[in-house]
């Protein structure tokens, strides 16, 4: 038996922050769904498993329902059954869909927050149990694992399916515990909720398949469903099939000791070409566009030129990458001129004040004044995360370490500018 494992399709969404003229339909989650259906048919799978958040939100229902039903019917025409659990985004939508489709085509497991088992048969005998739990409401603060009570079957392997937050104790989205997962009967777990793929090896293994289409610069690397073989009563290890048309990446380039603007450009271009080649080799046949965020670091006597070079790159550069192209969406400049921070810190000057702050931020303890500054930065970052434009994006944990790094970045930029202006 062969299964295709997928989750967090978020039909209705599109990839964001792309500097490209490619046709927008290629970047929609609905296009990724059609590619998933094609892959399932080509790979001759028996079951397509969906681990929740198939539809993005209620207001996207009418956009998503037609393509979703069309894909399920295409799969059924090839004797492929679709089995799903619902997540926090589609807790009510998938139930409505299940009521309108034949059960031999589409099964929603675990309605009402009650664990449910579906047994998949191959000719003559049961080959796999699918144990699933679905969100009964948009928010669930108690772990679904506490109510799991389905029996172990020594003759047939079990794949558990549940949407939730792994090892996030106070999450309002069905908190799950890895330790408890590993003690329950399933031989493997398919989870949903996290858009970046994550496979935790072991017995049982635990898989977040991630979103099949990359939506945001924070969702870096390969995206696509996972193929699973079931043989002789054993679940193999799943293997990812890259399928996203978009690849988001992050790259750090060290510019230490670059002596002039030409050397800066040469070093940056070389690293960007290498990254484009790497992405092109990994991103898969459906890849169209890569969007990369770059961090420039190092100590160089031409640090004051780096910002101008960076502006030209983000505005003009497009490199071939496999079947697609790569552009640079954003550059974070953290270069510095070759100055002695300790010596500067001894001076009563603007550069000296910035140098003292940098040294303090790099140390284990800070003064009450700097501690207040760090707290102020944290409050500002939290306020940004709460803005309407950002609430739908994956939320960062605003830690002291993050606030310190923001301050360090600003200090390096300011010190470079001050050094350029100082006679």
Buried (B, 14 or more C-beta within 10 A) or exposed (E): BBBBBBBBBBBBBBBBEBBBEBEEEBBBBBBBBBBBBBBBBEBEBBBBBBBBBBBBBBEBBEBBBEBBBBBBBBBBEEEBBBBBBBBBBBBBBBBEBBEEBEEEBBBBBBBEBBBBBBEBEEEEEEBBBBBBBBBBEBEBEEBBBEEBEBEEEEEBBBBBBBBBBBEBEEBEBBBBBEEEBBEBBBBBBBBBBBBBBEBBEEEBBBBBBBBBBBBBBBBBBBBBBBBBBBEEEEBEEBEBBBBBBBBBBBBEBBBEEBEEEEBBBEBBBEBBBEBBBBBBEBBBEBBBBBBBBBBBBBBBEBBBBBBEBBEEBBEEBBBEBBEBBBBBBBBBBBBBBEBEBEEBBEEEEBBBBBBBBBBBBEEEEBEEEBEEBBEEBBEEBEEEBEEEEEEEBEEEEBEEEBBBBBBBBEBBBBBBBBBEEEE
